[in-house]
Amino acid sequence: MIDEVRSWLLARNDGVTDIGLDEDLIDSRLIDSLGFPEFLLFLEELAGRELDLGQESVVAFRTLRGIRDRVLAGAGR
């Protein structure tokens, strides 16, 4: 599932060929404030549930590892 997230990000960032699990998606500008809502909707679709941003730590969305381990953990497709 994390490969789908990586592919989604790569498709929206011309010139980027890979994203490491621990690369900061915000600091590296792979996600910006305008794209974040669309990114959240995509993650909700993958997770099969609405994400409760009050419960999800912002840190969980900063790296692919955080997304894999905290946001998408337990989501199976």
Beta strands, then each sheet from edge to edge (+ up, - down):
end
